[in-house]
Amino acid sequence: MDSRDSRPLGTGGHLVVVGGGASATAVLHHLAQHADVRPVSVTVVDPRPAGFGVAFGTADPRLRCNTSVDVTSLHRDQQSDLLRYLAGRGWPVSRSDFVPRALVGQYCRERFARARSTLAARGCAVRQVAGRADTVRPAAEPGRGYLVALNDGSTLEATEVVVAVGGDQPRLPDVLRDHADHPDLLAGAYPSGRLRELAADARPLVLGTKLSGVDAALVLCAEQRHVTLCSPSGELPAVRDRLCRPDRPAGLLSGLRALDPRSPGFDLAFTRLLVRTVRNASPLPPPALGRQFGTEPEALRRLGTELRQTESGANAWQSVIAELIEAVNDWTQGWPRDERDRLLARFRPLISRHISAIPVSSARTLARHGLAGRLAVRRGTPVSLAPAPGGGWHARWHPESPAEHYTHVVAAAGYRPPAVCTHGPALLAFGAAACSPGCAPPPTDDRLRLTTPDGRAPERIWMVGAAAGARTAIVNYLWTAAAQADVVARSLATTAPRPAGPAAVLPQPGAAPTLQTPATRTHPSYERHPRVRTRRPRLHRP
């Protein structure tokens, strides 16, 4: 019997979820909402504690979400589930607030625990394996589902698989490739505890000026260190004081569908659509669009201008960002990925600063550090970075320029997309060792199920969050992952797998499986998260 056409997960089956961050938690949260879903087992594969992931795996209160409570939720509902969660524990927040990432991590952690309890009450064993997946292959016996091979040599049997891995490998510039193991190189801005441990007189160079670079600066400058951020553009993100769903949608999706991206006049038509949408989104006549953005070439001066515009209510553009993300995702869904990416690349300089804008509180803190001389932002990146005798780094900004000394280098240019691809006899392969730089993300159908080139029925393998980048343009947005999780949960509740054997870890010769039940302790490489108090606490104000 074909594994794609047998009995539903609601009456049995073994689900393996590859990844344990917010996207994976959203899937379990939605599965628990379906009372008829009664799998035999759910096994989560992730080396980190379930629920946190990279995005929310920090306890530093300086680091806030750059999305408002309204759209930072595991469940898409009229009211944000995160808002309900925080309000129920006495946190004085509104739908437009930007809360510390640690709170969202704790929210995801508790929702994971609640979903586990709900499924356990139906007889489902939910557990976590502290490891990484290497491959997903068809079972040796036709019609028996899948085998998920782990990096410790063990194997999991599954009737269906959800891939919810995120990007957790920092981008390392070419000038650092030969020095990846240098003790004065910090690959990535997280966990932030590594940054706080640097000496008070450290003089770090941060490669990156977007969200990861901003987070690194917020942590490093707080201890009076002198920090330099740099990137090819030398631009900081824009500033906003909310990212909420519009009270009355402006019709962006219908406007985009009326445009022909192949038309010579598309760029102008798209720009006019955005301008018209911004005007219509404001209840009062907004300032001219040119007066809603800073124009200074120097990043910190531009930050100051855009901070003042936000504080005075002059940036009406922020009212359309949530609708823009949804519209772009819906409009480009199903497009060939290279065609979609070429189109978005044409508008990336205009859009990326504003989709990934920073909270006004973070902007105020950066501006203060800049005025105090603790923060500098440079356009361009060093042409060479070499370890200096006695420690630190020598950076040359031009081939003939003298070397400048920095005590540390922080690679904060973001993270690589998750390394997931179709590879050889495996249906999926994971990790940089298996996926070459030219590998295409796995293709999916409109239900996010993995498709194969031979045109057979889709596999019982679903892609969620960053792993669904082949079909979804903007994936680093929890509101998007929540929608995908709902699609996957509905599919798992209504389509038909065939149960395999017990979803136990099957040891290979010489390998011993490591099982970990999700607990309240954090992974050793992560920081301890604060418990959410039931009494009303005071929010940290940077």
N, C-alpha and C positions, 0 to 999 in steps of 0.2 A: 504493500500500500504506500502511495506517495506521501511523504511527510508534510506536503503542503495541503493535503486534502483529507485529513483525519480529524479526530475529535477536538473540540475547543478547549482552550485553556481554562475556561470556566468550570470544566468538569475534570480537570487533571492537568498533567503536564509539568515540565520543569523549565523555568525561565532563568536564563543567565543574563545579567546586566553587566556589561563591560564599562566600567567607570562608576564612580560613587559620589560625584559632586552634585551641584544644584539640579542639573538636567536629569540625572538619574533619579534624584529624590522626587522630582516632579512626576516622573513616570510611576514610581511606587505610590505616590500620593494619589494620582488619578486611578490607578488600579484598585486602590482601597475603596474608592467611591463606588465601584461597581459591585453590588452585593452578590452577583452571580459568578464573580471571578473567584475560583477556588483552586488555585494551582497546588500541586503537591509540594513544590519548593520554589523559592526564589534565592538565587545566589548572586551577590554583588561582588565584583572583582575590582579592587582598587587598593593600592598600598597606603592611601591616606584614610583618615577617619571618614566614614560616610557622611555626606551632607555638606562638607566644607569646600573641597576643591581648592584650586589656586585663588580664585577670585575672592572667596570669603574666608580664606585660611589665615587670617591675621587678627590679632587682638588689639592692635594699636588704634586707639580712638581717634587719632588724627586722620586716619584713612577712611574716607566716607564713600558710599556709593555715588556714582555720578548719574544715577537714575532715581527719580523720586519714589517714595513709598507706593504711590498709585500704580506704578507699572513694575515694581519689584515684588513679584508674587509668583508662587508655584501654581496658582489656580486663576484662570481668567474668569472674573465674575464682576458684577456691577460694583462691588466694593472690593478693594484690595485685601487679599487674605493676609498679607503682611500687616496691613493697618489694623485688621481685627486682632491679629496675634499680639501686636505691640500694645494696642489699647487695652486688651484684656489683662495685660501685666503692668498697667499703670504708666506706660511711657507716654509723655505728653507730645504726640506727634500729629501732624496733619498729612493729607494725601500728597502735598507738594514738598514735604521735607526730604532732605537727604540724610540718611542715618548712617552711623558707623557700620562698616562691613561686618564687623564682629557680630552685630545684632542680627544681620541677615544670615550669617553662618549658624548662629544659635537657633534661629527660626527654622532653617533647613534641617538642622540636626534633630530638633524636636518633631518636626513633621515626618522625618524619616522614622523616628521611633514610634510615632503614633500609627503610621502606615504598617510598620512591622507588627505592632500589637493587633491591629485590625485583621491583618491577613492570618496571624497566628491563631486568632479566635475562630477562623474558618478551617483550621487544620493545616495551614501552610507553614512550612519551616523556612524562615528568612534568616540568612546568615551572610557574613562577609568573608571573603578570602583575601588576605593581605598580600596581593601580588599583582602582576600585570599579565594581560593576555598576549600571546604571540600570534596565534592563528585561529580561525574558525573554518572547519572542514566538514563536509558531509560525513555522517557516521559510516563506518565500514559496511554495515548491513543496510541496503537500500530501505528507505522508509523509516529509519530509526532516528531521524533528527540530525543533530550536529554534535561535533566534538570541539570543545574550546580548549586549546592547549595553552598552558600557563608557563611563565618564565622559570618556574622551578622544576619543570619536567612533568608535572602532573596534568591531568585532563579532567574536564567537566563534561558530562553529557547534558544535552539540552534539547527540548522540543522546539524552543524558540529563543532568540537572542535579541537583546536591545543593546545597541552600541551608543554609549553616551559619554565617550571620552572627550575631554577638552584639550586645548593646547597648553601643555605644561613644560615645554622646552623653550627657554629664552632664545631669542634671536642673537646670535653671536656674530658681530661684524667680521669681515675677512681679515682686518688688521689684527684681530685677536685669536684667530684660529690656531696659530702655532703656540699660543700661550694659555690655552683653555684651563690648564691646571695651576696657573700662577696663584700663589696665596693672596696676593693683593688684587685679584680680580673677583668681583662678585657678579655671578651670572644671574641676572634678574633682580628685581626690587623686592621679591618676597621669598621667604618670610622676612618681615621688616626687622625682626630682632637682630639679624646679622648687621644691619646698618646701624642700629643703636649701639652696637658693641664697639664701633670704631672709636679711636681715641678722640678726645675733645679737640685736639689740634690737627686732626686729619683734614686733608685738602683733596676731596674726591672729585673726579671727573665723571659725570653721568652721561652716557651715550643714549640720548633719547629725550624728547621734549613733549611727548604726548602723555597719556595717562600713567604709564609705569614710571616715566621720568618725573612727572609731577609728584607722584607718591614718594619716590625716592628723595626728592628735594624737601618735601614736608617733614619727613623723618630726620634727615641729616641736618637740615638747618635749625631744627628745634633745639639742638645741642650746641648752638653757636658755631658750628663748623662753617667754613667757607666752601661753597659748592658751585661748580660750573656745569650747566646743562648745555648740550650741543646736539644738533641734528642737521641734516642737509638743508632743511627749510628754516631752521632757527625759530619756528613758530610754536607758541604755546596754544593749547585748546582755547576755544571761546569760553565765555562765562554765562551761566544761567542760574536762575533761582527756582526753577521748577522743570520737570519733565513729566507732564500728565497727559492723560487722554483728553481730547477736546470735548467740551460740553456739547458743542454742535460741530460735527465734522464738516470740513470745508470742501469735500468732494475731490480730494487729490487723486484718488484711485481712478475715478471716472475720467478725470482730466488727463491722466497719464495714458489710459487706454485709448483715448482719442488721438494720441500722437503717434507718428510713424518715426521710429528711431533711425530709419534709413533715409529719411528725407533730408535734403541739404539744409532746410530751415529748422531742423529739430532743436539744435542748441538754443536758438533764440526763442522758439516756442516753449521749451522747457523752462527757460529763465522767466519768461512772462507768466507762466503758470505758477511758479513759485512766488513771484512778486504779488500776483493777484490773490493767492492763497493766504499769504501773510496779511495783506490788507483786510481780507474778509474775516480772518480769525480774531481780529481785535474789535471789542465792542465800541471803542473810540477810534477816531482817525489816528493811526500810528505815525510816527515820524517817517520821513522818506527812508527807504531801505539803506541808502548810503550813509545815513546818520545812525544806523543801528549796529555798525561795526567800526572797530578801530582801524585806522589806516596807517599808523606809524610803522616804519620798517623795523624799529627796535622792539623786541618782544615784550620787555617789562613795561615800556611806555604804552604799548598797545593794550597790555593787560590792564593797566590803570584806567585807560579810557573805557574799555569794555566793562570793567567793574563799575564805574560811575554810571554807564548807560543802564546796566542791569539794576542797580540800586534805585535809579530814578524811574524805572518802568519803561525805558525807551527801546527795549529789544523785543518787539512783538514776534520776531521770528521763532522764539522758543516755544510759542504756543502751537506751532505746526509740526514740531520735530517728531512727536510720537506718531502722529498720523502719517508723516512722511516715511518713517521706517516701515510701518505696516503697508503703506501703499507700494513702496518699492519692492518689498518682499512678495506681495500678492501679484504685482504687475509682471515681475521677472520670473515668477515660479514656472518651471518647465522650460525656460529658455536654455539653449546650449550654454554651458558655463563660460566658455571663452568669449562668446558674443556678449553675455551679460557683463562680464568683467571688463571688457573693452569699453562698453558704454559707461559703466560706473567710474572707470578711471578718468574719463574726460571731465567729470565733475568732482573728482575727489578733493582737489584743493579748496573748492567752494563748500562742499558738504561735510567733509570729515571733521573739520574743526568744530562744527556745530552739532553733529550727531554725537560726538564724543566730548562735548563741552564739560567743564568742571563746575562743581557747586560754587556758589558765590562765597561761602565761608572759606573754602580752600583758596580761592583767588585772593581774598583779603590777606590770608596768611602769607601767600607767596609775595604779594605786593609789599608787605611789611619787611620780609626778609630782603627783598631787593633794595628797599630804601635804606636798610641798615647795612648794606654792603656785604651781606652774607650770601647772596645769590646773584649769579651772572648767567646770561643766556647767550650763546654764540651760534651764529649761522655757519654751517660747515662742520666737517668732522676731521680729525687728524688724518694725515696721509700715512703716518706711521705711529705705532705705539710699541715701545720696547721696554722690557724690564730695566730699571735703573740699578746701578751698583749700590748696594746697601739697602735696597727695597724701594717700592713704589714704581713709578712709570715715567719715562720720557716721551712726551708727545710733541710731534712736529706738525704744525698746521699747514705748512707749505714745504716743498722739498728743500728750499734754501733757507728756511727760517730757523732760528735757534730753538733748541729743545726746551720745553716747559716741563716742570716737574709736578707730578700729582702723586699723592700717597696711595690712592686707590682708583680703580676704574670700576664703574658699575654699568653693566650692560643692561639698559632699561628701554630697549627699542621694541618691546612687546614680545609676543610668543609666536612660535611657528604654529601653523594649523596642525591639528592632530594628525599624526602619521598613521593613516588608515587607508589601505588600498586593496585592490584585487591583485593577487600575486600568485602565479604558478598554479599548482593544484588546489591551493587554499581558496575558499570563497573570499576570505578577508585575511590580511596580514597587518600586524601592528608594529610600530616602532621604526626608528630611523634606520636600523640595520636591515629591515625588510623592505622599506619603502624608499625608492630613489627620489631625488628632487623632482623628477619629471612625472611622477605617478599622479594620475588623476584621482580625485576623490570618488568613492564608490557611487554609482548611479542609483537613484531610487525612483519609485513611481509616486503618484500623487498621494499615496498613503504612507510614504516614507519607507516602503519596503525595498530591500535590495533587489535590483534587477540584474539579469545576466544577458550576455550578448546573444545567446542562442534563442532568445524570445520565449523561453519557457515561463510558466507562472512565476511570479515573484517569490523569492525565498522568504522564509519566516524569520527574517532578520530585519530589524528596524534601525534607522539612524536618527538620532536626536541631538539637538544643540549644535555645537561646533562640528560634529561629525556629519551633519546634514548640509554642509556647505556647498555640495554639488547642486542642491536644489533651492537653497535659501540664501539670499544675498547677505543679509545682516543677521548674524547668528549670536553675537556677543551681547545678548539682550534677553534677560530672564523672561520677559513677557512673550517673546517669540518661542522660547523653549517650553513655556507653559502650554502654548497652543499645540506645539508638536506632541507634547506628552499626552494631551487629551486625544489627539488623533491615534497615537499608538495604543493607548489604553482601550479605546473603543474597538480598534482592530483586534487586539488580543482577546477582548471579551466576546467577539462575534465570529472571528474566523476560526479555522480548524487545524490545530496541530495534532500530531500523534505522540502520545507519551512514550519517552524512552525509558531506560532503567533509572534507578535512583540517581538523583543529581549529586552524587558523592564525588569527592576528589579521588581520582583513580591514580595511585602512585605508579610512576614508571620505575624501572630498575634503578636503584641507587638514589631515588628521590623521595623525600618525605614531605607530604603536603603540610602547609601551615594554614590552619583555620583561625579566623579571628571573628568573634562576635562583636558587632559594633558596641563600643563602650563610651563612657563619657570622657575618657582620657584622650588626649590628642596624640598623633603620631610623633615620634621623637624629634623629627625635623620641623615640627610645627609648634606654635606657641600655645600655651594654655588659654582657653577661652573663658571669659567670665560667665558665671551663671546669671541668667536673667532674673532680677529681683521682682518680687510681686508688689513691693511698695514703690511708689512713684520716685524714680531716681532723678538726679540732675544730669541733663545731657551735657557732655563735654563741649565746650565752645573753644575752638582753636584761637 
